[in-house]
Amino acid sequence: MISLTRARPRTCTNWQRTLNACCSAFVSRGIASSSSPTSLTSSHNERPCRIAVIGSGPAGFYTAYRAMAKIRGAKVDMYESLPVPFGLVRFGVAPDHPEVKNCQEKFEEVAASPNFTFVGNVSVGSPSDRPDGSAVSLASILRHYNAVVFAYGASMDRTLGIPGEAALKGVYSAREFVGWYNGLPEYADLAPDLTRGEEAVIIGQGNVALDVARMLLEDVDVLRKSDIAAHALETLSKSRVERVHVVGRRGPMQRTHQALCRGLPPYRYRPDPYQSQATPPPPRRLMDILLKGSPTTPSPSSNNTKSWSLDFCLTPKQFLPRPSSPSHLGFTEFERTTLSPTPFDPHAYALGTGATVQIPSSLAFRSIGYKSAPLHEFAGIGIPFDAARGVISNDGSGRVQHDERTRGAAMALVSFPGLYCAGWVKRGPTGVIASTMQDAFATADAIAEDWAKKDVSFLNEQGGGAVAGWEGVQLETGVDKANVVSWEDWRKIDGAERERGRPIGKEREKFITTSEMLAVVR
């Protein structure tokens, strides 16, 4: 269960006043005590459940799929700020792993339902940062649905906060690099310089870190048939990078490297030296795998000189400039760490030793995790966001919660009626698509469970709870329909990308700007 950070206490009256100011029909159940719920004005089963899903990635689609399957007649409107759907499936999965994107087939099935509406190119809660984009307020959405699911993922990355991180050229986040080679419009102009040197450092040893390592070392001819963005393919074809250090502050026993290492191409693998101790059997097996290195070692006559290494027990201290070019990265300095209580404890923590080492590096990528941010209207409406953990406060099943003072002046966690969350904004940026699916199913199950109960309130209970969904939002906000992308519009964009890729043997050639995408449907 997700632990909740306590928000600043608000009385029930103040909470209702704040919410009503933003949404006159958003009625709470008189949240004084969870033991005295207010009776509903009508049975939930006597009307269709209208659900707004904010975000069109795996969490959003799997929540929609499950909710539509479990709630009879449920209608889902899915809001996406970009003209194209699928979130990290489109912009986060490495191009050389197309099998991971097979989940799109299930999402296509969801979108084919007459009870599903895709509302693309529409931002929620803040003005669009593009002149060709539209926006609607969160307060307006709350007025026109029975339930709202926040599934907008993690759009920010964590920083190291060390010298040189922001000042030196050549230091990137893994998130922006991944977005760049996958054609995310936000990073279309990143233009990383891969020609300045032969060594790169990746700080972090998770799935994304190894995706970056593979892309830096992969044979460009392998990538030519993938859906990698054209600008990235051109840049990678000119890359001089031959050695990649994938660095972690702890040791191999704290990471499941076995599966991760197998995903890398068979270049020469240089294991990090590791002191031998009386190793118990499970760690010993992992050590054997690491010490064997690459399953394929290039012959002396091979022109392939690329290699990579997993470097353990190093914590980054600063990025240092190249002496001949003070504005560009030249070295990454690390402090050596030791593990306590033992190197073989999976929960061991790293302690600095004071000893430092500098690794030559013309490129450095921080890959220490993504994080979510609150929507702009959260504070005004009173929706709690745990900034430290980067999640919406919830009960672990997806019900959005906040602190409320009860009659006895004690604090209690109380659910907002009709508000839910799923995916990374619910549990944090961990796991793969399969775990996101299970997480989204849990949220949808919570919605279905609540909808079946007569003593659980949803949004807009007054007037019998009838709501208009996207149609009501359009009428209220006057959003420019010419800027809104429907599912049929997306299929046209999809078809155009596939047509662009066909002559060059690619599954698709992605559009990398929203103007290119929208030109197809206008």
Secondary structure, DSSP 8 states (H G I E B T S, - for coil): -----------HHHHHHHHHHH-TT-----TT-TTS----SS-GGGS--EEEEE--SHHHHHHHHHHHHHSTT-EEEEEESSSS--THHHHTS-TT-GGGGGGHHHHHHHHTSTTEEEEESEEESS--SSTT-EEE-HHHHHTT-SEEEE-----EE-----TTTTTSBTEEEHHHHHHHHTT-GGGTT-----SS-SEEEEE--SHHHHHHHHHHHS-HHHHTTS---HHHHHHHHT----EEEEE-SS-GGGS-HHHHHHTS-S-EE-----------HHHHHHHHHHHH--SS---TT-S---EEEEE-SEEEEEEEEETTEEEEEEEEEEEEEEEES-TT-TT-EEEEEEEEEEEE-SEEEE-S-EE----TTHHHHT--EETTTTEE-B-SSSEEEEEEE-TTS-EEEEEEEEEEE-THHHH-S-S-HHHHHHHHHHHHHHHHHHHT-TTS--S--GGGG---THHHHHHHH---GGG-B-HHHHHHHHHHHHHHHGGGT-S-----SHHHHHHHH-
